[in-house]
Amino acid sequence: MIDRWRLLANLATLGNGLLGVAAILYVLAGNKTWAMLLIVLAIGLDGLDGILSRRSHQPARAFGRVADSIADALTFGLAPASLIAIHTTGTSAWAPWAGVSVALAGAYVVAAFARLTYFTIRGFERPYFLGVPTPLSALAIIVVILFHDTPAFQTVAPVGVLVGTAIVAVMMVVPVPYPKIRRGNRLRVPMTITAIAAGLALIPLQFRPSTSGPLYLLAYACAFVLLIGVASYYLAGPFTVPRGAPTPHSP
């Protein structure tokens, strides 16, 4: 008999992957703000996938893990990389850095694929992540893009984007424990606020508000909340993982 929770989880995974493909297409079409909004929506589906899976009475299957990793590779690997590599605004500022941006986008994809491969094979057994998970990495890329590329809340600064990308890529594969944001974790409420701020920062930008208008100022303020939330996970996350946290193979 089909477990409805498992079926719903698989549908959430499918939605995650489709949003990732759509985000890439929007980047190619020159609309990064829509692409970033779709990535944020996909982060919500990725979290929903986990919640639904844990409600299932059936044991987790390898198919679900592989499908989830493929969807994550599209949405939190290839889609953020396209934000870094493809530039249809601020082209004069980006022209000298075109080759570097493509190379770092490739490095980001390699790091994302490496950590997802490890998670699929072995990492899922741990009660925490090793390295920053790909959804939070994609959110970090969005923060960098918002401030230094599109809509460039501060200024178009290719060096800032590229340095940020390099840091995010490295942090995905460092063997530092990061928490899974589940019930009871101290970062659950701050990260929920962060997710809401991401949506509130990106939705007004779809209307192309003037830089002095209330929608733009709302998006700008929410982007700062998003920045603080992402930074809090990177900096405080490891300290919320219990020391000596057991794994399924621990005695």
C-alpha positions as a Python dict, from the first residue, in 0.01 Angstrom:
ca = {
    (1, 'M'): (0, 0, 0),
    (2, 'I'): (126, 345, -88),
    (3, 'D'): (214, 560, 211),
    (4, 'R'): (52, 900, 154),
    (5, 'W'): (324, 1080, 350),
    (6, 'R'): (595, 922, 138),
    (7, 'L'): (401, 1010, -179),
    (8, 'L'): (360, 1371, -69),
    (9, 'A'): (729, 1388, 19),
    (10, 'N'): (819, 1265, -330),
    (11, 'L'): (590, 1526, -484),
    (12, 'A'): (765, 1796, -277),
    (13, 'T'): (1099, 1666, -405),
    (14, 'L'): (970, 1680, -762),
    (15, 'G'): (847, 2036, -708),
    (16, 'N'): (1189, 2130, -570),
    (17, 'G'): (1362, 2002, -884),
    (18, 'L'): (1115, 2170, -1120),
    (19, 'L'): (1164, 2503, -944),
    (20, 'G'): (1539, 2461, -985),
    (21, 'V'): (1503, 2409, -1361),
    (22, 'A'): (1269, 2709, -1383),
    (23, 'A'): (1519, 2922, -1187),
    (24, 'I'): (1795, 2838, -1436),
    (25, 'L'): (1567, 2929, -1726),
    (26, 'Y'): (1485, 3264, -1563),
    (27, 'V'): (1855, 3340, -1522),
    (28, 'L'): (1909, 3263, -1891),
    (29, 'A'): (1616, 3492, -1972),
    (30, 'G'): (1780, 3774, -1775),
    (31, 'N'): (1550, 3779, -1471),
    (32, 'K'): (1759, 3694, -1168),
    (33, 'T'): (1510, 3823, -914),
    (34, 'W'): (1249, 3568, -1024),
    (35, 'A'): (1516, 3298, -1027),
    (36, 'M'): (1617, 3380, -669),
    (37, 'L'): (1254, 3380, -555),
    (38, 'L'): (1204, 3033, -707),
    (39, 'I'): (1514, 2905, -525),
    (40, 'V'): (1376, 3039, -197),
    (41, 'L'): (1041, 2868, -264),
    (42, 'A'): (1230, 2546, -339),
    (43, 'I'): (1405, 2572, -1),
    (44, 'G'): (1058, 2564, 154),
    (45, 'L'): (967, 2253, -45),
    (46, 'D'): (1294, 2089, 55),
    (47, 'G'): (1209, 2145, 421),
    (48, 'L'): (855, 2020, 365),
    (49, 'D'): (995, 1707, 201),
    (50, 'G'): (1184, 1624, 521),
    (51, 'I'): (884, 1690, 744),
    (52, 'L'): (659, 1467, 534),
    (53, 'S'): (921, 1191, 517),
    (54, 'R'): (950, 1181, 895),
    (55, 'R'): (572, 1137, 922),
    (56, 'S'): (584, 825, 709),
    (57, 'H'): (557, 485, 878),
    (58, 'Q'): (765, 326, 604),
    (59, 'P'): (1145, 310, 636),
    (60, 'A'): (1344, 556, 429),
    (61, 'R'): (1442, 424, 88),
    (62, 'A'): (1751, 483, -122),
    (63, 'F'): (1528, 612, -405),
    (64, 'G'): (1404, 899, -191),
    (65, 'R'): (1756, 1001, -91),
    (66, 'V'): (1882, 988, -450),
    (67, 'A'): (1582, 1180, -585),
    (68, 'D'): (1621, 1443, -313),
    (69, 'S'): (1991, 1484, -391),
    (70, 'I'): (1924, 1517, -765),
    (71, 'A'): (1661, 1785, -698),
    (72, 'D'): (1899, 1964, -461),
    (73, 'A'): (2178, 1945, -719),
    (74, 'L'): (1957, 2125, -969),
    (75, 'T'): (1808, 2384, -736),
    (76, 'F'): (2087, 2449, -488),
    (77, 'G'): (2382, 2358, -710),
    (78, 'L'): (2327, 2447, -1075),
    (79, 'A'): (2075, 2729, -1023),
    (80, 'P'): (2294, 2935, -784),
    (81, 'A'): (2593, 2868, -1010),
    (82, 'S'): (2399, 3017, -1300),
    (83, 'L'): (2341, 3330, -1090),
    (84, 'I'): (2717, 3361, -1054),
    (85, 'A'): (2822, 3277, -1409),
    (86, 'I'): (2557, 3458, -1617),
    (87, 'H'): (2533, 3837, -1611),
    (88, 'T'): (2280, 4033, -1812),
    (89, 'T'): (2297, 4348, -1597),
    (90, 'G'): (2609, 4539, -1496),
    (91, 'T'): (2780, 4375, -1792),
    (92, 'S'): (3055, 4635, -1820),
    (93, 'A'): (3157, 4575, -1457),
    (94, 'W'): (3148, 4199, -1504),
    (95, 'A'): (3330, 4180, -1839),
    (96, 'P'): (3685, 4165, -1691),
    (97, 'W'): (3575, 3892, -1451),
    (98, 'A'): (3382, 3669, -1692),
    (99, 'G'): (3632, 3382, -1686),
    (100, 'V'): (3675, 3394, -1309),
    (101, 'S'): (3301, 3395, -1250),
    (102, 'V'): (3254, 3085, -1467),
    (103, 'A'): (3543, 2909, -1290),
    (104, 'L'): (3407, 2987, -944),
    (105, 'A'): (3056, 2886, -1052),
    (106, 'G'): (3208, 2554, -1156),
    (107, 'A'): (3385, 2523, -820),
    (108, 'Y'): (3057, 2590, -642),
    (109, 'V'): (2883, 2315, -844),
    (110, 'V'): (3164, 2067, -772),
    (111, 'A'): (3145, 2141, -399),
    (112, 'A'): (2764, 2109, -399),
    (113, 'F'): (2772, 1781, -592),
    (114, 'A'): (3047, 1644, -365),
    (115, 'R'): (2856, 1711, -45),
    (116, 'L'): (2528, 1579, -192),
    (117, 'T'): (2701, 1261, -308),
    (118, 'Y'): (2847, 1210, 39),
    (119, 'F'): (2509, 1278, 200),
    (120, 'T'): (2335, 1028, -28),
    (121, 'I'): (2587, 752, 42),
    (122, 'R'): (2667, 807, 408),
    (123, 'G'): (2597, 1153, 546),
    (124, 'F'): (2221, 1094, 595),
    (125, 'E'): (2312, 864, 885),
    (126, 'R'): (2437, 1153, 1095),
    (127, 'P'): (2206, 1365, 1312),
    (128, 'Y'): (2385, 1674, 1180),
    (129, 'F'): (2547, 1796, 857),
    (130, 'L'): (2919, 1803, 789),
    (131, 'G'): (2971, 2135, 615),
    (132, 'V'): (2701, 2389, 534),
    (133, 'P'): (2402, 2222, 360),
    (134, 'T'): (2327, 2319, 2),
    (135, 'P'): (1997, 2505, 72),
    (136, 'L'): (2175, 2740, 314),
    (137, 'S'): (2462, 2774, 65),
    (138, 'A'): (2215, 2877, -206),
    (139, 'L'): (2062, 3128, 35),
    (140, 'A'): (2409, 3270, 104),
    (141, 'I'): (2467, 3312, -271),
    (142, 'I'): (2134, 3495, -297),
    (143, 'V'): (2242, 3734, -20),
    (144, 'V'): (2567, 3812, -204),
    (145, 'I'): (2384, 3862, -535),
    (146, 'L'): (2122, 4091, -378),
    (147, 'F'): (2383, 4327, -238),
    (148, 'H'): (2645, 4319, -514),
    (149, 'D'): (2484, 4216, -843),
    (150, 'T'): (2101, 4221, -877),
    (151, 'P'): (1945, 4455, -770),
    (152, 'A'): (2282, 4564, -623),
    (153, 'F'): (2147, 4716, -303),
    (154, 'Q'): (2495, 4851, -234),
    (155, 'T'): (2675, 4844, -568),
    (156, 'V'): (2769, 4608, -851),
    (157, 'A'): (3086, 4456, -707),
    (158, 'P'): (3211, 4147, -891),
    (159, 'V'): (3497, 4095, -648),
    (160, 'G'): (3255, 4083, -354),
    (161, 'V'): (3037, 3825, -532),
    (162, 'L'): (3335, 3611, -630),
    (163, 'V'): (3496, 3616, -286),
    (164, 'G'): (3160, 3531, -130),
    (165, 'T'): (3114, 3244, -375),
    (166, 'A'): (3457, 3102, -293),
    (167, 'I'): (3383, 3112, 80),
    (168, 'V'): (3042, 2949, 36),
    (169, 'A'): (3189, 2671, -181),
    (170, 'V'): (3461, 2593, 72),
    (171, 'M'): (3219, 2594, 365),
    (172, 'M'): (3008, 2326, 196),
    (173, 'V'): (3290, 2072, 217),
    (174, 'V'): (3474, 2158, 538),
    (175, 'P'): (3431, 1885, 806),
    (176, 'V'): (3256, 2119, 1050),
    (177, 'P'): (2925, 2003, 1202),
    (178, 'Y'): (2618, 2212, 1122),
    (179, 'P'): (2269, 2148, 1264),
    (180, 'K'): (1966, 2015, 1087),
    (181, 'I'): (1697, 2275, 1153),
    (182, 'R'): (1438, 2061, 1322),
    (183, 'R'): (1203, 2101, 1618),
    (184, 'G'): (1397, 2179, 1932),
    (185, 'N'): (1699, 2331, 1761),
    (186, 'R'): (1786, 2677, 1894),
    (187, 'L'): (1819, 2815, 1541),
    (188, 'R'): (1476, 2700, 1427),
    (189, 'V'): (1298, 3030, 1504),
    (190, 'P'): (1577, 3255, 1368),
    (191, 'M'): (1596, 3050, 1048),
    (192, 'T'): (1218, 3062, 1007),
    (193, 'I'): (1238, 3441, 1030),
    (194, 'T'): (1525, 3431, 781),
    (195, 'A'): (1315, 3233, 532),
    (196, 'I'): (1027, 3479, 565),
    (197, 'A'): (1268, 3771, 519),
    (198, 'A'): (1399, 3611, 201),
    (199, 'G'): (1051, 3608, 51),
    (200, 'L'): (974, 3961, 169),
    (201, 'A'): (1300, 4082, 16),
    (202, 'L'): (1241, 3921, -323),
    (203, 'I'): (868, 3956, -384),
    (204, 'P'): (865, 4341, -395),
    (205, 'L'): (1156, 4338, -640),
    (206, 'Q'): (938, 4161, -898),
    (207, 'F'): (751, 4491, -939),
    (208, 'R'): (1074, 4679, -1025),
    (209, 'P'): (1018, 4951, -761),
    (210, 'S'): (1201, 5282, -774),
    (211, 'T'): (1499, 5305, -540),
    (212, 'S'): (1321, 5565, -327),
    (213, 'G'): (987, 5383, -311),
    (214, 'P'): (847, 5193, -9),
    (215, 'L'): (864, 4852, -181),
    (216, 'Y'): (1233, 4895, -252),
    (217, 'L'): (1301, 5008, 104),
    (218, 'L'): (1105, 4708, 237),
    (219, 'A'): (1310, 4474, 20),
    (220, 'Y'): (1632, 4642, 133),
    (221, 'A'): (1542, 4610, 503),
    (222, 'C'): (1439, 4246, 464),
    (223, 'A'): (1762, 4172, 277),
    (224, 'F'): (1955, 4287, 583),
    (225, 'V'): (1747, 4056, 803),
    (226, 'L'): (1823, 3778, 556),
    (227, 'L'): (2194, 3862, 573),
    (228, 'I'): (2193, 3848, 953),
    (229, 'G'): (2002, 3518, 953),
    (230, 'V'): (2238, 3347, 709),
    (231, 'A'): (2542, 3480, 896),
    (232, 'S'): (2399, 3351, 1225),
    (233, 'Y'): (2375, 2998, 1082),
    (234, 'Y'): (2730, 3007, 950),
    (235, 'L'): (2878, 3148, 1270),
    (236, 'A'): (2657, 3004, 1544),
    (237, 'G'): (2543, 2681, 1376),
    (238, 'P'): (2836, 2462, 1484),
    (239, 'F'): (2784, 2565, 1848),
    (240, 'T'): (2426, 2433, 1845),
    (241, 'V'): (2536, 2080, 1753),
    (242, 'P'): (2571, 1876, 2075),
    (243, 'R'): (2929, 1770, 2133),
    (244, 'G'): (2972, 1398, 2087),
    (245, 'A'): (2641, 1376, 1900),
    (246, 'P'): (2589, 1005, 1829),
    (247, 'T'): (2558, 846, 1488),
    (248, 'P'): (2368, 526, 1408),
    (249, 'H'): (2698, 335, 1414),
    (250, 'S'): (2805, 471, 1753),
    (251, 'P'): (2815, 221, 2041),
}
